[in-house]
Every structure is written in C-alpha cells, then in structure tokens.
C-alpha cells in the first residue's frame, strides 16, 4: 500500500510493502524540485518496485 502526495515543489511517495522474500518494509521518498521532472517520478516508482521484488 502506498500514497502519493504533492505540495508546491515537492513530490512524495510513502507506504509499506511486503517484499518477494517476505520482509515488511516501510518507506518514504520525498523530492523537492520545481518542477519535479517526470523521470524523477518514474525513478521513485522504480525504487519501490525494486524493493518489492527483493528476495533478500
């Protein structure tokens, strides 16, 4: 489960997940930029996807 959010010049993604290896992870990613580039938003999604796929 995760929640996105934005305030002027800020983008956030936080939540919790269970990895493929069964570990519970709580995360919070926050970026300050004006504007927040689409590539940065995609990178944030990729970080969370990579954590979820982890078997470690």
C-alpha positions as CSV (number, residue, x, y, z in Angstrom):
1,X,0.0,0.0,0.0
2,X,1.3,3.4,-0.8
3,X,0.2,7.0,-1.0
4,X,1.4,9.7,-3.3
5,X,1.3,13.4,-2.5
6,X,2.4,16.7,-3.7
7,X,2.8,20.2,-2.3
8,X,4.3,23.1,-4.2
9,X,7.8,22.0,-5.4
10,X,7.6,18.7,-3.6
11,X,6.6,15.1,-4.6
12,X,6.3,12.3,-2.0
13,X,5.6,8.6,-2.1
14,X,5.3,6.7,1.2
15,X,3.8,3.4,2.4
16,X,4.6,-0.1,3.3
17,X,5.0,-3.4,1.4
18,X,6.0,-7.0,1.8
19,X,8.9,-7.9,-0.4
20,X,9.0,-11.0,-2.6
21,X,11.2,-12.5,0.2
22,X,8.6,-11.9,2.8
23,X,10.1,-8.9,4.6
24,X,8.0,-6.0,5.7
25,X,9.3,-2.6,4.5
26,X,8.2,0.9,5.4
27,X,9.3,3.6,3.0
28,X,9.1,7.3,2.4
29,X,10.6,9.1,-0.6
30,X,10.5,12.9,-0.8
31,X,11.8,15.1,-3.7
32,X,12.0,18.8,-3.7
33,X,12.2,20.4,-7.1
34,X,10.3,22.9,-9.2
35,X,9.0,21.3,-11.3
36,X,9.5,17.6,-10.4
37,X,10.7,16.1,-13.6
38,X,8.7,13.0,-14.9
39,X,11.9,11.0,-14.9
40,X,12.3,11.6,-11.1
41,X,8.7,10.4,-10.5
42,X,9.4,7.3,-12.6
43,X,12.6,6.7,-10.6
44,X,10.6,6.9,-7.3
45,X,8.2,4.3,-8.7
46,X,11.2,2.1,-9.8
47,X,12.8,2.3,-6.3
48,X,9.6,1.0,-4.7
49,X,9.2,-1.7,-7.4
50,X,12.8,-2.8,-6.8
51,X,12.2,-3.1,-3.1
52,X,9.1,-5.1,-3.6
53,X,10.9,-7.5,-5.9
54,X,13.7,-8.1,-3.4
55,X,14.2,-11.6,-2.2
56,X,16.7,-10.5,0.5
